[in-house]
Amino acid sequence: MPRIALGIEYDGSAFAGWQAQLHANGIQTAVESAVSFVADAPTSVICAGRTDAGVHACMQVVHFDANVTRDERAWVMGANTNLPESISVLWAREVATDFHARFGALNRSYRYVILNRKPRPSLLRERTCWMREPLDAERMHVAAQALVGLHDFSSFRAAECQSPTPIRKLQRIQVTRVNEYVVIDVTANAFLHHMVRNIAGTLIAVGRRRQSVDWPGEVLQLRDRAQGGVTAPAAGLYLFAVGYPAEFALPSAANCSVWPPGPGWAELNSPTSAT
């Protein structure tokens, strides 16, 4: 029985998150329905990481076991024919039976996009976090470096987080300004519930000069969610890339552009930007 991996992008604005739910619209439900149509049999998929309501993905990775043989083009074209326009399968690969989209991932990269201008957005209202007050991106970047490494991230996890441990290894965090956008890129072995949005909310307070550059590190050491910044809106968050061992030869999301290309975006989306 072949095992298939898919790379998927989606606009999460109209969905209650990735997970299939009885009384809400989950992205997983739409993907499983489309894949089941191509497989001509009920098929369940396992994802690299569950995204929350309103969160988007440049590269979600899933796997499933098929009871039929189809070529890669058939999986992509067949699934996309049966998916809503807000979800698209980018590629399909047959992988070894020991591949696991979730447990086999080496790391995950998220991007948080802030539109930093006075006028409120219309076209990007569900795809960015809007901040009208000026943000100091360099200050945010310096403050964020205290979070790099293996830490107890209790101060940045949601109260309803079900992870048995708050320990995570944050491998990289970068804050960059590109014209009117402030972009937070973060890579870790795994993330807690709302971890990226809570980090973003804390860094925004630093960027607004409401808190000191040392504050995120101090919050981290307190291990108390009540001491941190607000949870930033879901609209600005994107699952950007999922890293796997090279032996699986899966496509990268490094060249993913979440906005129309413009000055600065080419550098931000270079292959070295997402690991």
PyRosetta script that sets phi, psi and omega in degrees:
from pyrosetta import init, pose_from_sequence

init()
pose = pose_from_sequence("MPRIALGIEYDGSAFAGWQAQLHANGIQTAVESAVSFVADAPTSVICAGRTDAGVHACMQVVHFDANVTRDERAWVMGANTNLPESISVLWAREVATDFHARFGALNRSYRYVILNRKPRPSLLRERTCWMREPLDAERMHVAAQALVGLHDFSSFRAAECQSPTPIRKLQRIQVTRVNEYVVIDVTANAFLHHMVRNIAGTLIAVGRRRQSVDWPGEVLQLRDRAQGGVTAPAAGLYLFAVGYPAEFALPSAANCSVWPPGPGWAELNSPTSAT")
pose.set_psi(1, 114.7)
pose.set_omega(1, -177.0)
pose.set_phi(2, -68.4)
pose.set_psi(2, 146.7)
pose.set_omega(2, 173.6)
pose.set_phi(3, -105.6)
pose.set_psi(3, 131.1)
pose.set_omega(3, -175.9)
pose.set_phi(4, -117.2)
pose.set_psi(4, 135.9)
pose.set_omega(4, 172.3)
pose.set_phi(5, -109.3)
pose.set_psi(5, 141.0)
pose.set_omega(5, 177.2)
pose.set_phi(6, -123.0)
pose.set_psi(6, 144.1)
pose.set_omega(6, 169.0)
pose.set_phi(7, -104.3)
pose.set_psi(7, 127.7)
pose.set_omega(7, -171.9)
pose.set_phi(8, -130.1)
pose.set_psi(8, 139.3)
pose.set_omega(8, 169.7)
pose.set_phi(9, -116.3)
pose.set_psi(9, 150.7)
pose.set_omega(9, 178.5)
pose.set_phi(10, -157.1)
pose.set_psi(10, 152.0)
pose.set_omega(10, 170.3)
pose.set_phi(11, -94.8)
pose.set_psi(11, 111.4)
pose.set_omega(11, -174.1)
pose.set_phi(12, -85.2)
pose.set_psi(12, 7.2)
pose.set_omega(12, -172.8)
pose.set_phi(13, -56.2)
pose.set_psi(13, -40.3)
pose.set_omega(13, -173.2)
pose.set_phi(14, -96.1)
pose.set_psi(14, 6.8)
pose.set_omega(14, -174.4)
pose.set_phi(15, -113.4)
pose.set_psi(15, 155.4)
pose.set_omega(15, 178.3)
pose.set_phi(16, -88.2)
pose.set_psi(16, 22.3)
pose.set_omega(16, -178.6)
pose.set_phi(17, 111.0)
pose.set_psi(17, -178.9)
pose.set_omega(17, -179.5)
pose.set_phi(18, -68.3)
pose.set_psi(18, -47.5)
pose.set_omega(18, -165.5)
pose.set_phi(19, -65.6)
pose.set_psi(19, 138.3)
pose.set_omega(19, 174.2)
pose.set_phi(20, -62.8)
pose.set_psi(20, 136.1)
pose.set_omega(20, -177.8)
pose.set_phi(21, -137.6)
pose.set_psi(21, 151.1)
pose.set_omega(21, -177.4)
pose.set_phi(22, -69.0)
pose.set_psi(22, -38.6)
pose.set_omega(22, -172.4)
pose.set_phi(23, -120.5)
pose.set_psi(23, 23.8)
pose.set_omega(23, 179.3)
pose.set_phi(24, -149.1)
pose.set_psi(24, 164.1)
pose.set_omega(24, -174.6)
pose.set_phi(25, -91.5)
pose.set_psi(25, 99.5)
pose.set_omega(25, -179.8)
pose.set_phi(26, -98.1)
pose.set_psi(26, 143.7)
pose.set_omega(26, 179.3)
pose.set_phi(27, -62.9)
pose.set_psi(27, -36.6)
pose.set_omega(27, 179.6)
pose.set_phi(28, -56.3)
pose.set_psi(28, -40.3)
pose.set_omega(28, -179.7)
pose.set_phi(29, -60.5)
pose.set_psi(29, -44.3)
pose.set_omega(29, -179.9)
pose.set_phi(30, -65.9)
pose.set_psi(30, -41.7)
pose.set_omega(30, -179.2)
pose.set_phi(31, -66.3)
pose.set_psi(31, -44.9)
pose.set_omega(31, -179.7)
pose.set_phi(32, -64.3)
pose.set_psi(32, -37.0)
pose.set_omega(32, 177.7)
pose.set_phi(33, -63.7)
pose.set_psi(33, -42.8)
pose.set_omega(33, -179.2)
pose.set_phi(34, -67.9)
pose.set_psi(34, -43.9)
pose.set_omega(34, 180.0)
pose.set_phi(35, -66.5)
pose.set_psi(35, -38.5)
pose.set_omega(35, 178.9)
pose.set_phi(36, -62.4)
pose.set_psi(36, -35.8)
pose.set_omega(36, 177.9)
pose.set_phi(37, -62.8)
pose.set_psi(37, -44.2)
pose.set_omega(37, -179.3)
pose.set_phi(38, -69.4)
pose.set_psi(38, -38.5)
pose.set_omega(38, -179.0)
pose.set_phi(39, -78.0)
pose.set_psi(39, -14.1)
pose.set_omega(39, -176.7)
pose.set_phi(40, 58.7)
pose.set_psi(40, 36.0)
pose.set_omega(40, 179.3)
pose.set_phi(41, -166.8)
pose.set_psi(41, 150.7)
pose.set_omega(41, 176.6)
pose.set_phi(42, -57.8)
pose.set_psi(42, 129.6)
pose.set_omega(42, -175.2)
pose.set_phi(43, -136.1)
pose.set_psi(43, 131.6)
pose.set_omega(43, 177.0)
pose.set_phi(44, -103.0)
pose.set_psi(44, 144.2)
pose.set_omega(44, 178.8)
pose.set_phi(45, -118.3)
pose.set_psi(45, 149.5)
pose.set_omega(45, 177.3)
pose.set_phi(46, -116.4)
pose.set_psi(46, 130.5)
pose.set_omega(46, -174.6)
pose.set_phi(47, -102.2)
pose.set_psi(47, 164.3)
pose.set_omega(47, 178.4)
pose.set_phi(48, -72.4)
pose.set_psi(48, -34.2)
pose.set_omega(48, -178.7)
pose.set_phi(49, -164.2)
pose.set_psi(49, 131.3)
pose.set_omega(49, 179.4)
pose.set_phi(50, -75.0)
pose.set_psi(50, 129.5)
pose.set_omega(50, 175.8)
pose.set_phi(51, -101.8)
pose.set_psi(51, 151.2)
pose.set_omega(51, -176.7)
pose.set_phi(52, -83.1)
pose.set_psi(52, 174.6)
pose.set_omega(52, 177.1)
pose.set_phi(53, -56.3)
pose.set_psi(53, 131.6)
pose.set_omega(53, 177.0)
pose.set_phi(54, 82.3)
pose.set_psi(54, -3.5)
pose.set_omega(54, -179.7)
pose.set_phi(55, -90.1)
pose.set_psi(55, 144.1)
pose.set_omega(55, -175.3)
pose.set_phi(56, -106.2)
pose.set_psi(56, 173.7)
pose.set_omega(56, 176.2)
pose.set_phi(57, -143.6)
pose.set_psi(57, 131.1)
pose.set_omega(57, 167.8)
pose.set_phi(58, -85.6)
pose.set_psi(58, -30.8)
pose.set_omega(58, -178.6)
pose.set_phi(59, -154.0)
pose.set_psi(59, 87.2)
pose.set_omega(59, 167.6)
pose.set_phi(60, -89.4)
pose.set_psi(60, 137.6)
pose.set_omega(60, 178.5)
pose.set_phi(61, -114.5)
pose.set_psi(61, 132.9)
pose.set_omega(61, 177.5)
pose.set_phi(62, -130.8)
pose.set_psi(62, 160.5)
pose.set_omega(62, 170.9)
pose.set_phi(63, -136.3)
pose.set_psi(63, 158.8)
pose.set_omega(63, 176.5)
pose.set_phi(64, -157.1)
pose.set_psi(64, 158.6)
pose.set_omega(64, 175.9)
pose.set_phi(65, -100.4)
pose.set_psi(65, 126.1)
pose.set_omega(65, -176.6)
pose.set_phi(66, -99.6)
pose.set_psi(66, 146.3)
pose.set_omega(66, 177.0)
pose.set_phi(67, -97.2)
pose.set_psi(67, 6.3)
pose.set_omega(67, 179.5)
pose.set_phi(68, -136.6)
pose.set_psi(68, 166.0)
pose.set_omega(68, 176.2)
pose.set_phi(69, -104.9)
pose.set_psi(69, 123.3)
pose.set_omega(69, 175.6)
pose.set_phi(70, -132.9)
pose.set_psi(70, 149.2)
pose.set_omega(70, 174.5)
pose.set_phi(71, -78.3)
pose.set_psi(71, 167.2)
pose.set_omega(71, -173.9)
pose.set_phi(72, -61.4)
pose.set_psi(72, -39.3)
pose.set_omega(72, 179.5)
pose.set_phi(73, -62.2)
pose.set_psi(73, -37.8)
pose.set_omega(73, -179.7)
pose.set_phi(74, -64.8)
pose.set_psi(74, -39.6)
pose.set_omega(74, 178.6)
pose.set_phi(75, -64.6)
pose.set_psi(75, -42.5)
pose.set_omega(75, -178.4)
pose.set_phi(76, -68.3)
pose.set_psi(76, -53.9)
pose.set_omega(76, -175.6)
pose.set_phi(77, -67.8)
pose.set_psi(77, -41.0)
pose.set_omega(77, -179.2)
pose.set_phi(78, -65.2)
pose.set_psi(78, -42.7)
pose.set_omega(78, 179.2)
pose.set_phi(79, -65.8)
pose.set_psi(79, -45.3)
pose.set_omega(79, -176.9)
pose.set_phi(80, -65.3)
pose.set_psi(80, -29.6)
pose.set_omega(80, 176.5)
pose.set_phi(81, -64.2)
pose.set_psi(81, -25.4)
pose.set_omega(81, -175.3)
pose.set_phi(82, -110.8)
pose.set_psi(82, 12.6)
pose.set_omega(82, 178.2)
pose.set_phi(83, -108.0)
pose.set_psi(83, 151.9)
pose.set_omega(83, 172.9)
pose.set_phi(84, -65.7)
pose.set_psi(84, 160.4)
pose.set_omega(84, -176.1)
pose.set_phi(85, -62.4)
pose.set_psi(85, -20.4)
pose.set_omega(85, -178.0)
pose.set_phi(86, -81.4)
pose.set_psi(86, -2.9)
pose.set_omega(86, 178.2)
pose.set_phi(87, -129.0)
pose.set_psi(87, 134.2)
pose.set_omega(87, 179.5)
pose.set_phi(88, -140.6)
pose.set_psi(88, 131.8)
pose.set_omega(88, 172.2)
pose.set_phi(89, -82.3)
pose.set_psi(89, 123.9)
pose.set_omega(89, -176.7)
pose.set_phi(90, -90.7)
pose.set_psi(90, -34.9)
pose.set_omega(90, -179.5)
pose.set_phi(91, -158.6)
pose.set_psi(91, 161.7)
pose.set_omega(91, 175.0)
pose.set_phi(92, -135.4)
pose.set_psi(92, 141.2)
pose.set_omega(92, 177.4)
pose.set_phi(93, -140.5)
pose.set_psi(93, 137.1)
pose.set_omega(93, 169.1)
pose.set_phi(94, -79.5)
pose.set_psi(94, 129.2)
pose.set_omega(94, -175.2)
pose.set_phi(95, -122.6)
pose.set_psi(95, 167.5)
pose.set_omega(95, 177.6)
pose.set_phi(96, -63.6)
pose.set_psi(96, 153.8)
pose.set_omega(96, -176.2)
pose.set_phi(97, -67.8)
pose.set_psi(97, -13.9)
pose.set_omega(97, 177.6)
pose.set_phi(98, -91.6)
pose.set_psi(98, 1.4)
pose.set_omega(98, 176.3)
pose.set_phi(99, -71.6)
pose.set_psi(99, 137.1)
pose.set_omega(99, 177.1)
pose.set_phi(100, -137.2)
pose.set_psi(100, 121.0)
pose.set_omega(100, -174.6)
pose.set_phi(101, -58.8)
pose.set_psi(101, -37.3)
pose.set_omega(101, -177.9)
pose.set_phi(102, -89.0)
pose.set_psi(102, -58.7)
pose.set_omega(102, -172.4)
pose.set_phi(103, -76.5)
pose.set_psi(103, -17.3)
pose.set_omega(103, 179.2)
pose.set_phi(104, -89.1)
pose.set_psi(104, -5.3)
pose.set_omega(104, -177.9)
pose.set_phi(105, -72.9)
pose.set_psi(105, 134.4)
pose.set_omega(105, 176.3)
pose.set_phi(106, -80.3)
pose.set_psi(106, -36.6)
pose.set_omega(106, 179.5)
pose.set_phi(107, -161.8)
pose.set_psi(107, 170.2)
pose.set_omega(107, 176.8)
pose.set_phi(108, -134.7)
pose.set_psi(108, 142.0)
pose.set_omega(108, 178.6)
pose.set_phi(109, -119.0)
pose.set_psi(109, 132.0)
pose.set_omega(109, 175.7)
pose.set_phi(110, -117.4)
pose.set_psi(110, 150.2)
pose.set_omega(110, 174.1)
pose.set_phi(111, -122.5)
pose.set_psi(111, 131.1)
pose.set_omega(111, 175.7)
pose.set_phi(112, -114.6)
pose.set_psi(112, 123.3)
pose.set_omega(112, -172.6)
pose.set_phi(113, -111.7)
pose.set_psi(113, 123.1)
pose.set_omega(113, 179.5)
pose.set_phi(114, -113.0)
pose.set_psi(114, 125.1)
pose.set_omega(114, 172.1)
pose.set_phi(115, -88.8)
pose.set_psi(115, 112.2)
pose.set_omega(115, -171.7)
pose.set_phi(116, -110.3)
pose.set_psi(116, 87.1)
pose.set_omega(116, 178.2)
pose.set_phi(117, -153.9)
pose.set_psi(117, 164.5)
pose.set_omega(117, -177.8)
pose.set_phi(118, -72.0)
pose.set_psi(118, -48.0)
pose.set_omega(118, -179.9)
pose.set_phi(119, -67.6)
pose.set_psi(119, 138.8)
pose.set_omega(119, 177.7)
pose.set_phi(120, -70.2)
pose.set_psi(120, 150.4)
pose.set_omega(120, -179.2)
pose.set_phi(121, -81.6)
pose.set_psi(121, 153.7)
pose.set_omega(121, 170.7)
pose.set_phi(122, -114.6)
pose.set_psi(122, -55.7)
pose.set_omega(122, -178.0)
pose.set_phi(123, -66.0)
pose.set_psi(123, -32.0)
pose.set_omega(123, -174.6)
pose.set_phi(124, -110.2)
pose.set_psi(124, 20.7)
pose.set_omega(124, -174.9)
pose.set_phi(125, -64.8)
pose.set_psi(125, -26.2)
pose.set_omega(125, 178.9)
pose.set_phi(126, -106.9)
pose.set_psi(126, 11.2)
pose.set_omega(126, -176.8)
pose.set_phi(127, -129.6)
pose.set_psi(127, 3.7)
pose.set_omega(127, 174.9)
pose.set_phi(128, -143.9)
pose.set_psi(128, 164.0)
pose.set_omega(128, 166.5)
pose.set_phi(129, -95.8)
pose.set_psi(129, 123.3)
pose.set_omega(129, -177.9)
pose.set_phi(130, -94.6)
pose.set_psi(130, 127.5)
pose.set_omega(130, 174.4)
pose.set_phi(131, -128.5)
pose.set_psi(131, 118.1)
pose.set_omega(131, -178.4)
pose.set_phi(132, -82.4)
pose.set_psi(132, -28.1)
pose.set_omega(132, 178.2)
pose.set_phi(133, -74.5)
pose.set_psi(133, 141.7)
pose.set_omega(133, 179.1)
pose.set_phi(134, -58.8)
pose.set_psi(134, 138.1)
pose.set_omega(134, 177.2)
pose.set_phi(135, -111.8)
pose.set_psi(135, 138.7)
pose.set_omega(135, 175.9)
pose.set_phi(136, -94.4)
pose.set_psi(136, 96.8)
pose.set_omega(136, -175.4)
pose.set_phi(137, -66.3)
pose.set_psi(137, -36.3)
pose.set_omega(137, 179.5)
pose.set_phi(138, -64.2)
pose.set_psi(138, -40.4)
pose.set_omega(138, 178.0)
pose.set_phi(139, -63.8)
pose.set_psi(139, -41.1)
pose.set_omega(139, 178.0)
pose.set_phi(140, -62.6)
pose.set_psi(140, -41.7)
pose.set_omega(140, -178.8)
pose.set_phi(141, -63.5)
pose.set_psi(141, -45.5)
pose.set_omega(141, 179.2)
pose.set_phi(142, -60.8)
pose.set_psi(142, -44.7)
pose.set_omega(142, -179.0)
pose.set_phi(143, -63.3)
pose.set_psi(143, -35.3)
pose.set_omega(143, -175.5)
pose.set_phi(144, -68.1)
pose.set_psi(144, -24.1)
pose.set_omega(144, -174.1)
pose.set_phi(145, -65.9)
pose.set_psi(145, -19.8)
pose.set_omega(145, 177.2)
pose.set_phi(146, -66.5)
pose.set_psi(146, -16.2)
pose.set_omega(146, -177.1)
pose.set_phi(147, -90.4)
pose.set_psi(147, -11.5)
pose.set_omega(147, -177.5)
pose.set_phi(148, -70.8)
pose.set_psi(148, 136.6)
pose.set_omega(148, 178.1)
pose.set_phi(149, 119.5)
pose.set_psi(149, -174.0)
pose.set_omega(149, 179.6)
pose.set_phi(150, -88.3)
pose.set_psi(150, 115.8)
pose.set_omega(150, -174.7)
pose.set_phi(151, -142.7)
pose.set_psi(151, 164.7)
pose.set_omega(151, 166.9)
pose.set_phi(152, -86.4)
pose.set_psi(152, 111.8)
pose.set_omega(152, -175.9)
pose.set_phi(153, -98.8)
pose.set_psi(153, 33.8)
pose.set_omega(153, 179.1)
pose.set_phi(154, -56.5)
pose.set_psi(154, -32.4)
pose.set_omega(154, -179.5)
pose.set_phi(155, -70.5)
pose.set_psi(155, -10.5)
pose.set_omega(155, -176.4)
pose.set_phi(156, -123.4)
pose.set_psi(156, 17.6)
pose.set_omega(156, 179.1)
pose.set_phi(157, -109.7)
pose.set_psi(157, 147.1)
pose.set_omega(157, 178.5)
pose.set_phi(158, -70.4)
pose.set_psi(158, 153.1)
pose.set_omega(158, -179.7)
pose.set_phi(159, -60.3)
pose.set_psi(159, -31.7)
pose.set_omega(159, -177.6)
pose.set_phi(160, -90.5)
pose.set_psi(160, 8.1)
pose.set_omega(160, 179.4)
pose.set_phi(161, -59.5)
pose.set_psi(161, 132.1)
pose.set_omega(161, -175.9)
pose.set_phi(162, -101.3)
pose.set_psi(162, 3.8)
pose.set_omega(162, 180.0)
pose.set_phi(163, -64.0)
pose.set_psi(163, 136.6)
pose.set_omega(163, -179.9)
pose.set_phi(164, -69.4)
pose.set_psi(164, -15.5)
pose.set_omega(164, -179.7)
pose.set_phi(165, -141.3)
pose.set_psi(165, 142.8)
pose.set_omega(165, 176.3)
pose.set_phi(166, -90.0)
pose.set_psi(166, 4.6)
pose.set_omega(166, -177.3)
pose.set_phi(167, -79.0)
pose.set_psi(167, 125.8)
pose.set_omega(167, 176.6)
pose.set_phi(168, -140.7)
pose.set_psi(168, 153.8)
pose.set_omega(168, 176.2)
pose.set_phi(169, -107.5)
pose.set_psi(169, 105.8)
pose.set_omega(169, 177.4)
pose.set_phi(170, -85.5)
pose.set_psi(170, 115.2)
pose.set_omega(170, -171.4)
pose.set_phi(171, -87.6)
pose.set_psi(171, -29.1)
pose.set_omega(171, -175.4)
pose.set_phi(172, -162.9)
pose.set_psi(172, 139.6)
pose.set_omega(172, 170.5)
pose.set_phi(173, -143.4)
pose.set_psi(173, 132.8)
pose.set_omega(173, -176.3)
pose.set_phi(174, -137.3)
pose.set_psi(174, 135.1)
pose.set_omega(174, 175.2)
pose.set_phi(175, -116.8)
pose.set_psi(175, 124.7)
pose.set_omega(175, -174.0)
pose.set_phi(176, -132.2)
pose.set_psi(176, 140.5)
pose.set_omega(176, 171.2)
pose.set_phi(177, -99.4)
pose.set_psi(177, 131.5)
pose.set_omega(177, 173.4)
pose.set_phi(178, -128.1)
pose.set_psi(178, 97.2)
pose.set_omega(178, -177.4)
pose.set_phi(179, 56.8)
pose.set_psi(179, -117.2)
pose.set_omega(179, -178.0)
pose.set_phi(180, -86.2)
pose.set_psi(180, 1.3)
pose.set_omega(180, -177.7)
pose.set_phi(181, -105.4)
pose.set_psi(181, 141.0)
pose.set_omega(181, 167.8)
pose.set_phi(182, -114.8)
pose.set_psi(182, 123.7)
pose.set_omega(182, -172.0)
pose.set_phi(183, -117.5)
pose.set_psi(183, 127.8)
pose.set_omega(183, 176.3)
pose.set_phi(184, -107.5)
pose.set_psi(184, 117.6)
pose.set_omega(184, 176.5)
pose.set_phi(185, -109.8)
pose.set_psi(185, 128.2)
pose.set_omega(185, -176.5)
pose.set_phi(186, -139.1)
pose.set_psi(186, 135.5)
pose.set_omega(186, 179.4)
pose.set_phi(187, -126.1)
pose.set_psi(187, 134.4)
pose.set_omega(187, 178.7)
pose.set_phi(188, -148.0)
pose.set_psi(188, 166.1)
pose.set_omega(188, 177.2)
pose.set_phi(189, -65.1)
pose.set_psi(189, -33.0)
pose.set_omega(189, 175.9)
pose.set_phi(190, -165.7)
pose.set_psi(190, 168.8)
pose.set_omega(190, -177.5)
pose.set_phi(191, -129.4)
pose.set_psi(191, 149.8)
pose.set_omega(191, 173.2)
pose.set_phi(192, -84.3)
pose.set_psi(192, 166.5)
pose.set_omega(192, 179.2)
pose.set_phi(193, -61.0)
pose.set_psi(193, 124.5)
pose.set_omega(193, 179.9)
pose.set_phi(194, 66.4)
pose.set_psi(194, 12.5)
pose.set_omega(194, -175.6)
pose.set_phi(195, -59.9)
pose.set_psi(195, -47.6)
pose.set_omega(195, -177.8)
pose.set_phi(196, -67.2)
pose.set_psi(196, -42.2)
pose.set_omega(196, -179.9)
pose.set_phi(197, -66.3)
pose.set_psi(197, -33.3)
pose.set_omega(197, 176.8)
pose.set_phi(198, -72.8)
pose.set_psi(198, -36.3)
pose.set_omega(198, 173.8)
pose.set_phi(199, -64.3)
pose.set_psi(199, -44.3)
pose.set_omega(199, 179.9)
pose.set_phi(200, -60.4)
pose.set_psi(200, -44.2)
pose.set_omega(200, 179.2)
pose.set_phi(201, -61.7)
pose.set_psi(201, -38.1)
pose.set_omega(201, 178.5)
pose.set_phi(202, -68.2)
pose.set_psi(202, -43.0)
pose.set_omega(202, 179.8)
pose.set_phi(203, -68.9)
pose.set_psi(203, -32.9)
pose.set_omega(203, 177.0)
pose.set_phi(204, -61.7)
pose.set_psi(204, -39.5)
pose.set_omega(204, 178.0)
pose.set_phi(205, -61.9)
pose.set_psi(205, -36.2)
pose.set_omega(205, 176.4)
pose.set_phi(206, -69.6)
pose.set_psi(206, -42.8)
pose.set_omega(206, -179.7)
pose.set_phi(207, -64.2)
pose.set_psi(207, -29.1)
pose.set_omega(207, 177.0)
pose.set_phi(208, -84.1)
pose.set_psi(208, -2.1)
pose.set_omega(208, -177.7)
pose.set_phi(209, 64.0)
pose.set_psi(209, 30.0)
pose.set_omega(209, 172.7)
pose.set_phi(210, -87.0)
pose.set_psi(210, -18.3)
pose.set_omega(210, 179.2)
pose.set_phi(211, -137.2)
pose.set_psi(211, 161.2)
pose.set_omega(211, -178.3)
pose.set_phi(212, -78.3)
pose.set_psi(212, 164.7)
pose.set_omega(212, 177.0)
pose.set_phi(213, -62.7)
pose.set_psi(213, -28.7)
pose.set_omega(213, -178.7)
pose.set_phi(214, -79.9)
pose.set_psi(214, -11.8)
pose.set_omega(214, -171.3)
pose.set_phi(215, -60.7)
pose.set_psi(215, -46.7)
pose.set_omega(215, 179.5)
pose.set_phi(216, -55.6)
pose.set_psi(216, -40.6)
pose.set_omega(216, 177.6)
pose.set_phi(217, -65.5)
pose.set_psi(217, -37.4)
pose.set_omega(217, 177.7)
pose.set_phi(218, -66.2)
pose.set_psi(218, -42.0)
pose.set_omega(218, 178.0)
pose.set_phi(219, -61.6)
pose.set_psi(219, -43.3)
pose.set_omega(219, 178.8)
pose.set_phi(220, -55.6)
pose.set_psi(220, -44.8)
pose.set_omega(220, -176.5)
pose.set_phi(221, -70.1)
pose.set_psi(221, -25.9)
pose.set_omega(221, -179.2)
pose.set_phi(222, -71.7)
pose.set_psi(222, -25.8)
pose.set_omega(222, 178.4)
pose.set_phi(223, 55.0)
pose.set_psi(223, 41.5)
pose.set_omega(223, -176.8)
pose.set_phi(224, -140.3)
pose.set_psi(224, 111.1)
pose.set_omega(224, -177.2)
pose.set_phi(225, -57.5)
pose.set_psi(225, -31.6)
pose.set_omega(225, -177.5)
pose.set_phi(226, -65.7)
pose.set_psi(226, -16.5)
pose.set_omega(226, -177.5)
pose.set_phi(227, -91.0)
pose.set_psi(227, -7.8)
pose.set_omega(227, -174.8)
pose.set_phi(228, -92.5)
pose.set_psi(228, -174.7)
pose.set_omega(228, 179.3)
pose.set_phi(229, -76.6)
pose.set_psi(229, 174.2)
pose.set_omega(229, 179.1)
pose.set_phi(230, -68.5)
pose.set_psi(230, 159.9)
pose.set_omega(230, 175.2)
pose.set_phi(231, -77.6)
pose.set_psi(231, 117.9)
pose.set_omega(231, -178.5)
pose.set_phi(232, -67.9)
pose.set_psi(232, 153.8)
pose.set_omega(232, -177.1)
pose.set_phi(233, -59.3)
pose.set_psi(233, 149.4)
pose.set_omega(233, -179.0)
pose.set_phi(234, -66.8)
pose.set_psi(234, -29.1)
pose.set_omega(234, -171.7)
pose.set_phi(235, -58.0)
pose.set_psi(235, -27.8)
pose.set_omega(235, -177.1)
pose.set_phi(236, -85.5)
pose.set_psi(236, -1.7)
pose.set_omega(236, -170.0)
pose.set_phi(237, -100.6)
pose.set_psi(237, 134.6)
pose.set_omega(237, 178.9)
pose.set_phi(238, -131.7)
pose.set_psi(238, 129.7)
pose.set_omega(238, 165.0)
pose.set_phi(239, -72.9)
pose.set_psi(239, 112.6)
pose.set_omega(239, -167.5)
pose.set_phi(240, -95.3)
pose.set_psi(240, -39.1)
pose.set_omega(240, -177.8)
pose.set_phi(241, -160.9)
pose.set_psi(241, 154.6)
pose.set_omega(241, 174.5)
pose.set_phi(242, -129.0)
pose.set_psi(242, 125.0)
pose.set_omega(242, -178.0)
pose.set_phi(243, -94.6)
pose.set_psi(243, 135.8)
pose.set_omega(243, 178.5)
pose.set_phi(244, -130.1)
pose.set_psi(244, 161.3)
pose.set_omega(244, 175.4)
pose.set_phi(245, -54.1)
pose.set_psi(245, 144.1)
pose.set_omega(245, -175.3)
pose.set_phi(246, -59.3)
pose.set_psi(246, -25.4)
pose.set_omega(246, -177.1)
pose.set_phi(247, -61.1)
pose.set_psi(247, -23.9)
pose.set_omega(247, 179.6)
pose.set_phi(248, -82.9)
pose.set_psi(248, -16.1)
pose.set_omega(248, 174.6)
pose.set_phi(249, 50.2)
pose.set_psi(249, 45.8)
pose.set_omega(249, 178.9)
pose.set_phi(250, -87.1)
pose.set_psi(250, 146.5)
pose.set_omega(250, 179.5)
pose.set_phi(251, -60.0)
pose.set_psi(251, 152.2)
pose.set_omega(251, -179.6)
pose.set_phi(252, -99.7)
pose.set_psi(252, 159.5)
pose.set_omega(252, 174.5)
pose.set_phi(253, -99.5)
pose.set_psi(253, 15.0)
pose.set_omega(253, -172.3)
pose.set_phi(254, -61.6)
pose.set_psi(254, -28.3)
pose.set_omega(254, -178.8)
pose.set_phi(255, -99.3)
pose.set_psi(255, 16.8)
pose.set_omega(255, 179.3)
pose.set_phi(256, -71.5)
pose.set_psi(256, 126.3)
pose.set_omega(256, 175.5)
pose.set_phi(257, -110.5)
pose.set_psi(257, 117.9)
pose.set_omega(257, -178.2)
pose.set_phi(258, -86.0)
pose.set_psi(258, -6.1)
pose.set_omega(258, 176.5)
pose.set_phi(259, -132.2)
pose.set_psi(259, 163.0)
pose.set_omega(259, 172.1)
pose.set_phi(260, -55.7)
pose.set_psi(260, 138.3)
pose.set_omega(260, -176.3)
pose.set_phi(261, -56.8)
pose.set_psi(261, 144.7)
pose.set_omega(261, 178.1)
pose.set_phi(262, -161.0)
pose.set_psi(262, 177.6)
pose.set_omega(262, -179.5)
pose.set_phi(263, -54.9)
pose.set_psi(263, 126.9)
pose.set_omega(263, 177.8)
pose.set_phi(264, 97.5)
pose.set_psi(264, -26.7)
pose.set_omega(264, -176.3)
pose.set_phi(265, -70.0)
pose.set_psi(265, -33.5)
pose.set_omega(265, -179.4)
pose.set_phi(266, -60.2)
pose.set_psi(266, -43.1)
pose.set_omega(266, -179.4)
pose.set_phi(267, -68.7)
pose.set_psi(267, -40.9)
pose.set_omega(267, -177.8)
pose.set_phi(268, -65.1)
pose.set_psi(268, -32.5)
pose.set_omega(268, -177.5)
pose.set_phi(269, -99.8)
pose.set_psi(269, 18.3)
pose.set_omega(269, 179.4)
pose.set_phi(270, -67.9)
pose.set_psi(270, 159.9)
pose.set_omega(270, -177.4)
pose.set_phi(271, -56.2)
pose.set_psi(271, -21.9)
pose.set_omega(271, 179.8)
pose.set_phi(272, -86.3)
pose.set_psi(272, -2.9)
pose.set_omega(272, -176.2)
pose.set_phi(273, -81.5)
pose.set_psi(273, -26.4)
pose.set_omega(273, -179.3)
pose.set_phi(274, -126.0)
pose.set_psi(274, 124.0)
pose.set_omega(274, -179.3)
pose.set_phi(275, -126.2)
pose.dump_pdb("model.pdb")
